[in-house]
């Protein structure tokens, strides 16, 4: 009997906590509609190309007339060596990707959201230059995905009114 009562009490307690699904309403909901009306401006460089593609994939953006918002993103991509041997060779690098983004209402030109997102990754520096470059590129691709997720999450909260 206790095995039935405890879960039932837990359900009642959680129903009053005020949590609501972010994407309630599915593809017709307020969040999905707003995200679909965001046009991502071109971003310079390889990292910009990766970021714009990642954002467009997540936003499901309609291009052209349907856009109500413009997303402007500026990236700061740094690689820093921090593991150093006695002979001054670097053994470890940290790649940091930071994004400052602004959501601008197209109708008014007003910046409705101005925020930052970022992440970093460690890279082993090995004797093969090719392997090190491949590691740096892989880190950039992964960081781009993480930062794009952070940006879309923040845009979703804005669309929901939080």
C-alpha positions in Angstrom: 0.0 0.0 0.0 2.8 2.4 0.9 4.3 1.7 -2.6 1.2 3.2 -4.2 0.6 6.1 -1.8 4.2 7.6 -2.0 4.2 8.1 -5.8 0.7 9.5 -5.7 1.7 12.1 -3.1 4.8 12.9 -5.1 2.7 13.6 -8.2 0.5 16.0 -6.3 3.5 17.8 -4.9 5.1 18.2 -8.3 2.0 19.4 -10.0 2.0 22.5 -7.7 5.6 23.5 -8.3 4.9 25.7 -11.3 7.2 23.9 -13.8 5.9 24.0 -17.4 7.3 22.5 -20.6 9.4 25.0 -22.5 8.1 23.8 -25.9 4.5 23.4 -24.9 2.2 23.6 -27.9 4.8 21.8 -30.1 5.6 23.3 -33.5 2.6 25.7 -33.2 3.5 26.9 -29.7 4.9 30.4 -28.9 8.5 29.3 -28.5 8.7 27.3 -31.7 6.9 30.1 -33.7 9.4 32.7 -32.3 12.4 30.5 -32.9 11.2 29.9 -36.5 11.0 33.6 -37.2 14.7 34.3 -36.4 17.0 35.0 -39.3 20.7 34.4 -38.4 23.0 37.0 -39.9 26.2 35.8 -41.7 29.2 35.4 -39.3 32.8 35.8 -40.5 35.3 32.9 -40.7 35.2 29.1 -40.5 33.9 29.3 -36.9 31.2 31.7 -38.0 30.1 29.4 -40.8 29.9 26.5 -38.4 28.0 28.6 -35.8 25.5 29.9 -38.3 24.8 26.4 -39.6 24.3 25.1 -36.1 22.0 27.9 -35.2 19.9 27.5 -38.4 19.6 23.8 -37.7 18.3 24.4 -34.2 16.0 27.3 -35.0 14.4 25.8 -38.0 14.4 29.3 -39.3 12.3 30.4 -42.3 14.3 32.6 -44.6 13.0 35.7 -46.2 9.8 37.5 -45.4 8.7 35.4 -42.5 11.6 36.7 -40.3 10.5 38.8 -37.4 13.9 38.9 -35.7 17.5 39.2 -36.7 20.2 37.3 -34.7 23.6 39.0 -34.9 26.5 37.0 -33.5 30.1 38.0 -32.8 32.5 35.2 -32.0 35.8 35.2 -30.1 37.8 32.1 -30.7 41.1 31.6 -28.8 43.6 28.8 -28.5 46.0 29.0 -25.6 48.8 26.7 -24.7 49.0 25.9 -21.0 50.8 22.6 -20.5 54.5 23.3 -21.0 57.4 20.8 -20.7 60.9 21.7 -19.5 62.0 22.3 -23.1 59.3 24.9 -23.5 57.1 22.7 -25.8 53.4 22.9 -25.3 51.7 19.7 -24.4 48.1 20.9 -23.8 45.9 23.6 -25.3 42.6 25.2 -24.4 40.3 26.3 -27.1 37.7 28.9 -25.9 34.7 29.9 -28.0 32.7 32.9 -26.8 29.7 34.4 -28.5 28.0 37.8 -28.0 24.7 37.7 -29.6 21.9 40.2 -30.1 18.3 39.5 -31.0 16.9 42.5 -32.9 13.2 43.0 -33.8 13.1 43.7 -37.5 10.0 45.8 -37.3 11.4 48.3 -34.8 15.1 47.8 -35.0 15.1 47.4 -31.2 17.6 45.0 -29.5 15.3 42.8 -27.4 18.1 40.5 -26.1 21.8 41.1 -25.7 23.7 38.2 -24.1 26.8 36.0 -24.2 27.5 32.3 -24.3 30.7 30.3 -24.3 32.5 27.1 -23.7 36.0 25.7 -23.8 37.7 22.4 -24.5 41.1 20.9 -23.8 43.3 19.6 -26.6 46.3 17.3 -26.4 49.3 18.5 -28.4 51.0 15.5 -29.8 54.1 15.0 -32.0 52.0 14.8 -35.2 51.1 18.3 -36.4 48.2 16.8 -38.4 46.7 15.1 -35.3 47.0 18.4 -33.3 45.3 20.4 -36.0 42.6 17.7 -36.3 42.1 17.9 -32.5 41.7 21.7 -32.7 39.2 21.4 -35.5 37.2 18.8 -33.7 37.2 20.9 -30.6 35.9 23.9 -32.6 33.1 21.8 -34.1 32.1 20.5 -30.6 32.3 24.0 -29.0 30.2 25.4 -31.8 27.4 22.9 -31.1 27.5 23.6 -27.3 27.5 27.4 -27.7 24.6 27.2 -30.3 22.6 25.1 -27.8 23.2 27.8 -25.1 22.1 30.5 -27.5 18.9 28.7 -28.6 18.0 27.9 -25.0 18.3 31.6 -24.0 16.3 32.6 -27.1 13.6 30.0 -26.1 13.4 31.5 -22.6 13.0 35.0 -24.1 10.3 33.7 -26.5 8.4 32.3 -23.5 8.6 35.6 -21.7 11.2 34.7 -19.0 
